[in-house]
Structure formats: structure tokens, C-alpha cells
């Protein structure tokens, strides 16, 4: 794992998470723990409306935390109820926290390689939650926004659905608070994923 990212993870304080929030996170911990105990693949699909902000943060931070805590057989994915593009501020924020991100395909919906170690990376691009690159069975659907949670009453193939919603950093777009807001949301999701994987 890249040293800057590792140091950032070590500085995250899981004690800042509220008890009611921990109760929600414990659902995800229990799911991962069960899959691990049964020696089954652990597939986590983070879902939001546009697959442009929060769902990507969930995907990359879950992957990084699985690596940090040396929990194998974890694959992370993301998707939306519609396709847009990864919002550029997400890329800038993750880079500032220690990820190495390269653009693989430059288009209206760019493809990014987001690395957290020399040989560890996930690919970020906007897609529908049931895209062919995502699992179609035996996965947890983690709903990162209330709109997607309400708009997707049924997700085929999932064996666990967890509502783990976050405030949209999009509210700060075009304001002086944008950079700070995106960093705050990314740090929140990172801290919560650290809590989850530290309890496996």
C-alpha cells in the first residue's frame, strides 16, 4: 500500500462514528464476516443514483481497507440507477488522500484506474448497477443514497441489501466549500469502512 495512503488510514479515528451509525455498519461487518467464515467470495456493490460520487468513494475505500487489514477475497463494485460520469472532484479528492489515479479512457464517461498499492487497483467509471462488469448474484447491495434506495425497490441477485446513505457532496458544487465538503465526505466513508473492516 502506498505510504501516504497508509498513513492517512492510520490517522482515521473510528471513535468519531455515532453509535446509531455503527449499528448500520455492523450489518455490513456481519455480512463480510459470514462470507469469510464460509469461505465464500465477498462481493460488495455500492449503489447510488448517478454512480458519480458516493458510490465510487464506497467502492475504493472498501477495497483499500480490505487490503489494509489483509482480508482476502473481497471484490468491490459500484453502480447507479443511471449512467453519467465520475465527477472530477472525486478523483482530485482521492489523489489528495494518497491514491494514484490514472485515466485509461478519456471520453464523456472516463475510465480511471485507481491504485492503492503497486499491484492493487480498482477501475472507476459510471455504470448501471447491473452492468456486465458487476456481479449478478451473491453480492451485498450497499445503497449509498436515499434516492437510489427508494428508486430501486428490488435488485436481482443480491443476497443482502444494506441502506448506508450519505449526504451528497454535490450540494457544494460551485461554492468555496466544494473542496472541503468532498474531503469531508470521503473521510467519513473512509472512516466507516475502516470501522467495518477492523471488526472482521
VEXLUMMAR-324138 format. One record per residue (C-alpha): residue number from 1; chain; z, x, y. Coordinates in steps of 0.5 Angstrom, whole numbers. Layout:
@seq->NUM	mol->A	Z->Z	X->X	Y->Y
...
//
This chain:
@seq->1	mol->A	Z->0	X->0	Y->0
@seq->2	mol->A	Z->-2	X->2	Y->7
@seq->3	mol->A	Z->5	X->6	Y->10
@seq->4	mol->A	Z->4	X->2	Y->17
@seq->5	mol->A	Z->4	X->-5	Y->13
@seq->6	mol->A	Z->9	X->-3	Y->8
@seq->7	mol->A	Z->14	X->-1	Y->14
@seq->8	mol->A	Z->12	X->-8	Y->17
@seq->9	mol->A	Z->14	X->-12	Y->11
@seq->10	mol->A	Z->21	X->-8	Y->10
@seq->11	mol->A	Z->23	X->-10	Y->17
@seq->12	mol->A	Z->22	X->-17	Y->16
@seq->13	mol->A	Z->28	X->-21	Y->16
@seq->14	mol->A	Z->28	X->-27	Y->11
@seq->15	mol->A	Z->35	X->-29	Y->13
@seq->16	mol->A	Z->32	X->-32	Y->19
@seq->17	mol->A	Z->29	X->-37	Y->15
@seq->18	mol->A	Z->33	X->-44	Y->15
@seq->19	mol->A	Z->36	X->-47	Y->9
@seq->20	mol->A	Z->31	X->-53	Y->9
@seq->21	mol->A	Z->25	X->-49	Y->9
@seq->22	mol->A	Z->28	X->-44	Y->4
@seq->23	mol->A	Z->28	X->-51	Y->0
@seq->24	mol->A	Z->21	X->-52	Y->0
@seq->25	mol->A	Z->19	X->-44	Y->-1
@seq->26	mol->A	Z->24	X->-45	Y->-7
@seq->27	mol->A	Z->19	X->-50	Y->-10
@seq->28	mol->A	Z->13	X->-44	Y->-10
@seq->29	mol->A	Z->18	X->-39	Y->-13
@seq->30	mol->A	Z->20	X->-43	Y->-19
@seq->31	mol->A	Z->12	X->-44	Y->-20
@seq->32	mol->A	Z->11	X->-37	Y->-20
@seq->33	mol->A	Z->17	X->-35	Y->-24
@seq->34	mol->A	Z->15	X->-40	Y->-29
@seq->35	mol->A	Z->8	X->-38	Y->-30
@seq->36	mol->A	Z->10	X->-31	Y->-30
@seq->37	mol->A	Z->15	X->-33	Y->-36
@seq->38	mol->A	Z->10	X->-36	Y->-40
@seq->39	mol->A	Z->5	X->-30	Y->-39
@seq->40	mol->A	Z->0	X->-35	Y->-35
@seq->41	mol->A	Z->-5	X->-33	Y->-29
@seq->42	mol->A	Z->-1	X->-34	Y->-23
@seq->43	mol->A	Z->-7	X->-37	Y->-18
@seq->44	mol->A	Z->-5	X->-40	Y->-11
@seq->45	mol->A	Z->-10	X->-43	Y->-7
@seq->46	mol->A	Z->-7	X->-44	Y->1
@seq->47	mol->A	Z->-11	X->-50	Y->4
@seq->48	mol->A	Z->-12	X->-52	Y->11
@seq->49	mol->A	Z->-17	X->-57	Y->15
@seq->50	mol->A	Z->-22	X->-51	Y->17
@seq->51	mol->A	Z->-20	X->-45	Y->13
@seq->52	mol->A	Z->-20	X->-41	Y->19
@seq->53	mol->A	Z->-13	X->-39	Y->21
@seq->54	mol->A	Z->-6	X->-41	Y->17
@seq->55	mol->A	Z->-9	X->-42	Y->10
@seq->56	mol->A	Z->-12	X->-35	Y->11
@seq->57	mol->A	Z->-5	X->-32	Y->13
@seq->58	mol->A	Z->-2	X->-35	Y->7
@seq->59	mol->A	Z->-7	X->-32	Y->2
@seq->60	mol->A	Z->-7	X->-25	Y->5
@seq->61	mol->A	Z->1	X->-25	Y->6
@seq->62	mol->A	Z->2	X->-28	Y->-1
@seq->63	mol->A	Z->-3	X->-22	Y->-4
@seq->64	mol->A	Z->1	X->-17	Y->0
@seq->65	mol->A	Z->8	X->-19	Y->-2
@seq->66	mol->A	Z->6	X->-19	Y->-10
@seq->67	mol->A	Z->3	X->-12	Y->-9
@seq->68	mol->A	Z->10	X->-10	Y->-5
@seq->69	mol->A	Z->14	X->-13	Y->-10
@seq->70	mol->A	Z->10	X->-11	Y->-16
@seq->71	mol->A	Z->8	X->-18	Y->-19
@seq->72	mol->A	Z->2	X->-17	Y->-23
@seq->73	mol->A	Z->-3	X->-23	Y->-25
@seq->74	mol->A	Z->-2	X->-26	Y->-18
@seq->75	mol->A	Z->-9	X->-28	Y->-15
@seq->76	mol->A	Z->-9	X->-32	Y->-8
@seq->77	mol->A	Z->-15	X->-36	Y->-5
@seq->78	mol->A	Z->-16	X->-40	Y->1
@seq->79	mol->A	Z->-20	X->-46	Y->3
@seq->80	mol->A	Z->-21	X->-52	Y->7
@seq->81	mol->A	Z->-23	X->-59	Y->7
@seq->82	mol->A	Z->-29	X->-57	Y->12
@seq->83	mol->A	Z->-32	X->-50	Y->13
@seq->84	mol->A	Z->-32	X->-47	Y->19
@seq->85	mol->A	Z->-31	X->-39	Y->20
@seq->86	mol->A	Z->-25	X->-34	Y->20
@seq->87	mol->A	Z->-22	X->-35	Y->27
@seq->88	mol->A	Z->-23	X->-27	Y->30
@seq->89	mol->A	Z->-15	X->-27	Y->33
@seq->90	mol->A	Z->-13	X->-28	Y->26
@seq->91	mol->A	Z->-17	X->-21	Y->24
@seq->92	mol->A	Z->-14	X->-18	Y->30
@seq->93	mol->A	Z->-7	X->-20	Y->29
@seq->94	mol->A	Z->-7	X->-18	Y->21
@seq->95	mol->A	Z->-10	X->-11	Y->23
@seq->96	mol->A	Z->-4	X->-10	Y->28
@seq->97	mol->A	Z->0	X->-11	Y->23
@seq->98	mol->A	Z->-3	X->-6	Y->18
@seq->99	mol->A	Z->-8	X->-9	Y->14
@seq->100	mol->A	Z->-15	X->-5	Y->14
@seq->101	mol->A	Z->-21	X->-10	Y->15
@seq->102	mol->A	Z->-28	X->-9	Y->15
@seq->103	mol->A	Z->-34	X->-14	Y->16
@seq->104	mol->A	Z->-38	X->-15	Y->10
@seq->105	mol->A	Z->-43	X->-20	Y->12
@seq->106	mol->A	Z->-44	X->-22	Y->19
@seq->107	mol->A	Z->-46	X->-29	Y->20
@seq->108	mol->A	Z->-44	X->-35	Y->23
@seq->109	mol->A	Z->-39	X->-35	Y->18
@seq->110	mol->A	Z->-37	X->-28	Y->17
@seq->111	mol->A	Z->-34	X->-25	Y->10
@seq->112	mol->A	Z->-29	X->-20	Y->11
@seq->113	mol->A	Z->-25	X->-15	Y->6
@seq->114	mol->A	Z->-18	X->-15	Y->8
@seq->115	mol->A	Z->-15	X->-9	Y->5
@seq->116	mol->A	Z->-7	X->-8	Y->4
@seq->117	mol->A	Z->-8	X->-1	Y->0
@seq->118	mol->A	Z->-13	X->4	Y->-2
@seq->119	mol->A	Z->-15	X->-1	Y->-8
@seq->120	mol->A	Z->-13	X->-7	Y->-6
@seq->121	mol->A	Z->-16	X->-13	Y->-2
@seq->122	mol->A	Z->-18	X->-20	Y->-2
@seq->123	mol->A	Z->-24	X->-23	Y->1
@seq->124	mol->A	Z->-23	X->-28	Y->7
@seq->125	mol->A	Z->-29	X->-33	Y->9
@seq->126	mol->A	Z->-28	X->-40	Y->11
@seq->127	mol->A	Z->-30	X->-45	Y->5
@seq->128	mol->A	Z->-28	X->-52	Y->2
@seq->129	mol->A	Z->-22	X->-52	Y->-3
@seq->130	mol->A	Z->-26	X->-53	Y->-9
@seq->131	mol->A	Z->-31	X->-47	Y->-7
@seq->132	mol->A	Z->-34	X->-44	Y->-14
@seq->133	mol->A	Z->-30	X->-38	Y->-12
@seq->134	mol->A	Z->-24	X->-41	Y->-12
@seq->135	mol->A	Z->-20	X->-44	Y->-19
@seq->136	mol->A	Z->-22	X->-51	Y->-21
@seq->137	mol->A	Z->-16	X->-51	Y->-26
@seq->138	mol->A	Z->-9	X->-48	Y->-27
@seq->139	mol->A	Z->-7	X->-47	Y->-20
@seq->140	mol->A	Z->-2	X->-49	Y->-14
@seq->141	mol->A	Z->-5	X->-52	Y->-8
@seq->142	mol->A	Z->-1	X->-50	Y->-2
@seq->143	mol->A	Z->-2	X->-55	Y->4
@seq->144	mol->A	Z->-1	X->-50	Y->10
@seq->145	mol->A	Z->-3	X->-56	Y->15
@seq->146	mol->A	Z->0	X->-63	Y->15
@seq->147	mol->A	Z->-7	X->-66	Y->17
@seq->148	mol->A	Z->-10	X->-63	Y->10
@seq->149	mol->A	Z->-4	X->-65	Y->6
@seq->150	mol->A	Z->-5	X->-72	Y->9
@seq->151	mol->A	Z->-13	X->-72	Y->8
@seq->152	mol->A	Z->-13	X->-69	Y->1
@seq->153	mol->A	Z->-9	X->-74	Y->-3
@seq->154	mol->A	Z->-12	X->-71	Y->-9
@seq->155	mol->A	Z->-14	X->-64	Y->-11
@seq->156	mol->A	Z->-17	X->-64	Y->-18
@seq->157	mol->A	Z->-15	X->-58	Y->-23
@seq->158	mol->A	Z->-8	X->-57	Y->-19
@seq->159	mol->A	Z->-2	X->-57	Y->-24
@seq->160	mol->A	Z->3	X->-56	Y->-17
@seq->161	mol->A	Z->2	X->-59	Y->-10
@seq->162	mol->A	Z->7	X->-56	Y->-5
@seq->163	mol->A	Z->7	X->-58	Y->2
@seq->164	mol->A	Z->8	X->-52	Y->6
@seq->165	mol->A	Z->6	X->-53	Y->13
@seq->166	mol->A	Z->6	X->-49	Y->19
@seq->167	mol->A	Z->5	X->-50	Y->27
@seq->168	mol->A	Z->-3	X->-49	Y->28
@seq->169	mol->A	Z->-3	X->-43	Y->33
@seq->170	mol->A	Z->-10	X->-46	Y->35
@seq->171	mol->A	Z->-5	X->-49	Y->41
@seq->172	mol->A	Z->-5	X->-42	Y->44
@seq->173	mol->A	Z->-13	X->-41	Y->44
@seq->174	mol->A	Z->-15	X->-39	Y->51
@seq->175	mol->A	Z->-8	X->-38	Y->54
@seq->176	mol->A	Z->-4	X->-32	Y->56
@seq->177	mol->A	Z->1	X->-33	Y->50
@seq->178	mol->A	Z->-5	X->-33	Y->45
@seq->179	mol->A	Z->-4	X->-26	Y->42
@seq->180	mol->A	Z->4	X->-27	Y->42
@seq->181	mol->A	Z->3	X->-34	Y->38
@seq->182	mol->A	Z->-2	X->-31	Y->33
@seq->183	mol->A	Z->3	X->-26	Y->32
@seq->184	mol->A	Z->9	X->-30	Y->31
@seq->185	mol->A	Z->5	X->-35	Y->26
@seq->186	mol->A	Z->3	X->-29	Y->22
@seq->187	mol->A	Z->10	X->-26	Y->22
@seq->188	mol->A	Z->13	X->-33	Y->20
@seq->189	mol->A	Z->8	X->-33	Y->14
@seq->190	mol->A	Z->9	X->-26	Y->12
@seq->191	mol->A	Z->17	X->-27	Y->12
@seq->192	mol->A	Z->17	X->-33	Y->8
@seq->193	mol->A	Z->12	X->-30	Y->3
@seq->194	mol->A	Z->17	X->-24	Y->3
@seq->195	mol->A	Z->23	X->-29	Y->1
@seq->196	mol->A	Z->18	X->-32	Y->-4
@seq->197	mol->A	Z->16	X->-26	Y->-8
@seq->198	mol->A	Z->23	X->-23	Y->-7
@seq->199	mol->A	Z->26	X->-28	Y->-11
@seq->200	mol->A	Z->21	X->-28	Y->-17
//
